[in-house]
Each structure stands twice: as structure tokens, then as C-alpha cells.
Amino acid sequence: SISVPVTRSYIKTTNKYTLPVVSIVGDRKFFTDPKIGIDCNGDGTNGKVGNGQDQPRNYNQDWDRPVNFSYMNAEGQMLYNQDVNIKVSGGWTRSQRFRSFKLKASKIFDGQNRYDYSFFEAKPFIRNKTLLVRNGGNDIWVHNARFMDPALETIIQRSGIDVDVQSYQPVIEYVNGELRGVLNLREANNDDFAYANFGYDDEELDAFENMTMKNGDDVAINRIFELGAQATDDVAYTELKTMLDIDEFTNYMAVNMFTDNDDWP
């Protein structure tokens, strides 16, 4: 029989950490190779334009690469370890030196299509298929920091208002032994969020992002748009309420306007 390879991270540092440590380990060429590396500009051969770049960049590609993901506490004890797929995440912030990553559990690795560990204190009951290690989004441009978005979402979450938000855990990130600083471990913001929080599988879910369908079809969302345009009509509004959680939608709009979200909708 063939044994399963095991990867472990050993970090020697004089720093006294007070946060958990995320260590990502994979073949270096998957990150830096000019033609197939996901964490570099690339040589233009296989890159893709977009996200504010008019030259083809490798980091704009929707490429998965196999890596090992380790999660350790501040004392260096291994809390969780799993082989996963990694890909670059985000929009214009992909051009940052330390990019956001999406870590996706997959059955191709020992049959594990989710993380059997509670990473988020606010939601100890959920099981994620995907984790995000975010570089801070637009706060990089505004304050040269990585704090604003998770801080606001945590305040909203603790307020008790009925709005779904991504839970947050600050972490120290290492990639192949390179210290990348304090980044944000977050829940996924796609259909995997629906699985973790509500138990919906892909075949039960229509999901779209920036008007692009990520799962299912657009029949329901187009009907919502049609009814929204007639929302002053009692009959249309009654049907709309059967398709949309009006109270949470109202809270969602209020939160974004009150916090002055200038990168939305």
C-alpha cells in the first residue's frame, strides 16, 4: 500500500506571538514559477488582465494548487493540519505583495471536503469547506492596515442585528517559511458560507456575485428584480416577501450606508 505523505511546520522565531499561526507549505514553483506560479506577476505567457491590471498577471488566474495548511496556537501547538487547494482571492488587492488566499478543502485529499475544526469563536458550531486568509481589502489603500473590514463586521456581529457577516480571527501567516505578518482568517463569502451557516448544499442553492451566477440559475434572482421594480404595488410586494427576507435586507442596506461603505454595491 502507498502511505499518505505528512507535512508539518516547525517555526523558529524570537517573536512572542499572541495570535494563532497559519503555515502554508507547498511546492515553491506553484507560487513563484513565471508560467504556473499563482503568487507572482508571471512572464505574461499564461497571465490574465483585469483587477486594475492591463498587463497579464498570473495572480489573476483562477488556478488551484495543492498545499498543506497548518493551524497552530500562540504556544506553537498544532491544532489542525490538512492538505487543501489554494488559490488567489480578491479583486484589485491581488496586486499587493501579500495577496489574499482561498484555502479549499477537497475530497481528493484523504476524502476531506471540509475542515473539522472550529476556527471562529463566534460560530463554534459551523464546519467550513473554504477558509479565506485576507490581506485586508481596501484598508490597505486607505490606512495601510488590514483591520477596518473585520473590525466593522465584528462590531455588527456583536450588536445582535440580524445581518449575516463573515466571522474573523487574526492570524500570523507563513508561506513556505516566509513571514507575511498579521492577516485575517475569515469565513468564505460565497456558496460555502451558506453550507457552513445553514447547511445548504450546492444543488439546493442559487448563488451569484457581481451579477455572475456562481451556482444554480438566475430565474429566482431575475424575478426578485422584476418584483423590486414594482415594490410599491401590494401584490408584487407580497410575492417579493416570499422570496426575500425583507427585514434582513433592510438591515443589510442600513449597515452599509451607516458605515459609509464606499466600495459597494
C-alpha positions in Angstrom: 0.0 0.0 0.0 1.0 3.6 -0.5 1.4 5.7 2.6 -0.1 9.2 2.7 2.5 12.0 2.8 2.6 14.0 6.0 3.6 17.7 6.2 4.5 19.5 9.4 5.7 23.1 10.0 8.4 24.0 12.6 8.8 27.7 13.1 11.8 29.0 14.9 11.4 32.7 15.9 12.3 35.1 18.7 8.9 36.8 18.3 6.5 36.3 21.2 3.2 35.6 19.4 -0.2 36.1 21.0 -2.2 35.1 17.9 -2.6 31.7 16.1 -0.2 30.9 13.3 -1.2 29.7 9.8 1.5 27.9 7.9 1.0 27.2 4.2 3.5 24.8 2.7 3.7 23.8 -1.0 6.0 23.3 -4.0 7.7 26.6 -4.5 7.1 26.6 -8.2 3.3 26.7 -7.5 3.9 30.1 -6.0 6.8 31.7 -7.9 7.2 30.0 -11.3 6.8 32.6 -14.1 4.4 30.3 -16.0 2.4 28.4 -13.4 3.0 30.3 -10.1 -0.1 31.8 -8.6 1.7 34.3 -6.3 3.6 36.3 -8.9 3.2 38.6 -11.9 4.4 35.8 -14.2 6.1 36.3 -17.6 2.9 37.1 -19.5 2.6 33.6 -21.1 -0.3 32.4 -19.0 -1.4 35.5 -17.1 -4.7 37.3 -17.3 -5.5 41.0 -17.4 -8.1 42.6 -15.0 -8.4 43.7 -11.4 -6.8 47.0 -12.3 -4.0 45.5 -14.4 -3.7 46.0 -18.2 -0.8 43.5 -18.4 -1.4 39.7 -18.0 -0.7 38.6 -14.4 -0.5 35.1 -13.1 -2.2 36.1 -9.8 -5.4 37.0 -11.8 -5.9 33.4 -12.9 -8.4 31.1 -11.2 -5.8 28.4 -10.5 -5.8 25.8 -7.7 -2.6 24.5 -6.3 -2.2 21.7 -3.7 -0.6 22.8 -0.4 -0.6 21.8 3.3 -2.4 24.0 5.8 -1.4 24.0 9.4 -3.1 25.9 12.2 -1.1 26.4 15.4 -1.8 28.3 18.7 0.4 31.0 20.0 2.4 28.5 22.0 3.2 26.5 18.9 1.0 23.6 19.4 -0.6 22.0 16.3 -4.3 22.5 16.4 -5.2 21.4 12.9 -3.5 20.1 9.8 -4.9 19.3 6.4 -3.9 19.1 2.7 -6.0 21.6 0.7 -6.1 23.5 -2.6 -5.0 27.2 -2.6 -5.9 29.9 -5.0 -5.6 33.7 -5.0 -8.7 35.6 -3.9 -9.9 39.2 -4.1 -10.1 41.9 -6.7 -7.7 44.8 -7.2 -5.8 43.9 -3.9 -4.3 40.9 -5.8 -1.6 43.3 -6.8 -0.5 43.6 -3.2 2.8 41.9 -2.3 0.9 39.7 0.3 -2.2 38.5 -1.6 -5.4 37.1 -0.1 -5.7 33.3 -0.4 -8.6 31.0 -0.5 -8.0 27.6 1.1 -10.4 25.0 -0.2 -10.9 21.5 1.3 -11.3 18.8 -1.3 -12.2 15.1 -1.3 -9.1 14.5 -3.4 -7.1 14.9 -0.2 -8.0 11.9 2.0 -11.7 12.4 1.3 -11.8 15.6 3.5 -14.1 18.1 1.8 -14.4 20.3 4.9 -12.5 21.4 7.9 -13.5 19.5 11.0 -12.3 22.3 13.4 -14.0 25.4 14.9 -11.8 28.3 13.9 -14.2 31.1 14.9 -15.2 31.8 18.4 -18.4 33.5 17.3 -19.5 30.4 15.4 -18.1 27.3 17.1 -20.8 25.1 15.5 -20.0 25.6 11.8 -17.9 23.5 9.6 -16.3 25.3 6.7 -15.4 24.0 3.3 -13.4 27.1 2.5 -11.3 29.5 4.5 -10.0 32.9 3.5 -6.7 34.4 4.6 -7.4 38.0 3.6 -4.9 40.8 3.2 -7.3 43.4 4.4 -9.1 44.5 1.3 -9.3 48.3 0.6 -8.0 49.1 4.1 -4.5 48.6 2.5 -5.0 51.5 0.2 -6.7 53.8 2.8 -4.8 53.3 6.1 -2.1 50.9 5.1 -3.7 48.4 7.5 -5.7 45.2 7.5 -8.2 46.0 10.2 -11.2 48.1 9.1 -13.4 45.4 7.4 -13.1 42.7 10.1 -13.5 45.3 12.9 -16.7 46.7 11.4 -18.1 43.2 10.8 -17.2 42.1 14.3 -19.0 45.1 15.8 -22.1 44.4 13.6 -21.9 40.7 14.6 -21.8 41.5 18.4 -24.5 44.1 18.1 -27.1 41.4 17.6 -28.6 43.0 14.5 -30.0 40.4 12.0 -27.3 40.5 9.3 -25.1 37.7 8.2 -21.4 38.5 8.4 -18.1 36.7 8.0 -16.5 35.7 11.3 -12.9 36.8 11.9 -9.8 35.5 13.5 -6.5 37.5 13.2 -3.5 35.2 12.4 0.2 35.2 11.8 0.7 33.9 8.3 3.8 32.0 7.0 4.1 30.7 3.4 6.9 28.2 2.8 8.6 29.6 5.9 8.3 33.3 4.9 6.6 35.5 7.5 3.9 37.6 5.9 2.6 39.3 9.0 -0.9 39.6 10.6 -3.6 38.7 8.1 -7.3 37.9 8.6 -8.7 34.4 8.7 -12.3 34.6 7.6 -15.3 32.5 6.6 -15.9 32.2 2.9 -18.3 34.8 1.3 -19.7 32.5 -1.4 -22.0 29.5 -1.5 -19.7 27.8 1.0 -20.9 30.3 3.6 -24.4 29.0 3.0 -23.2 25.5 3.6 -21.4 26.3 6.8 -24.1 28.5 8.3 -27.3 27.0 7.0 -26.4 23.5 5.7 -27.4 24.2 2.1 -25.5 22.1 -0.5 -24.8 23.4 -4.0 -27.7 21.7 -5.6 -30.1 23.5 -3.2 -28.6 26.9 -3.8 -28.6 29.7 -6.4 -25.6 31.9 -5.7 -24.4 35.0 -7.6 -21.6 37.5 -7.2 -21.4 40.8 -9.1 -24.2 39.6 -11.3 -22.4 36.5 -12.3 -24.0 33.2 -11.3 -21.7 31.0 -9.3 -24.2 28.3 -8.6 -27.7 27.3 -9.9 -29.6 29.6 -12.3 -30.8 33.2 -12.4 -34.6 32.5 -12.6 -35.3 33.5 -8.9 -33.0 36.5 -8.8 -34.4 37.9 -12.0 -37.9 37.5 -10.6 -36.8 39.4 -7.4 -35.5 42.2 -9.6 -38.8 42.3 -11.5 -40.8 42.5 -8.3 -38.4 45.0 -6.8 -39.2 47.4 -9.6 -42.9 47.1 -8.7 -42.4 47.1 -4.9 -45.0 49.9 -4.4 -47.7 47.5 -5.7 -49.2 45.5 -2.8 -49.5 42.3 -4.9 -45.9 42.5 -6.1 -44.6 43.3 -2.6 -46.5 40.3 -1.1 -44.8 38.0 -3.6 -41.5 39.6 -3.1 -41.7 38.9 0.7 -42.0 35.2 -0.1 -38.6 35.3 -2.0 -36.6 37.8 0.0 -36.0 38.2 3.8 -37.2 41.9 3.8 -36.1 42.5 7.4 -32.6 41.3 6.9 -32.3 43.0 3.5 -33.3 46.3 5.2 -30.7 45.8 7.9 -28.1 45.0 5.3 -28.8 48.2 3.4 -28.8 50.2 6.6 -25.5 48.8 7.8 -23.7 49.5 4.6 -25.0 53.1 4.4 -24.3 53.8 8.1 -20.7 52.5 7.9 -20.2 54.6 4.7 -19.2 51.6 2.6 -17.7 53.3 -0.5 -16.9 50.1 -2.3 -20.5 48.9 -2.6 -22.7 47.7 -4.2 
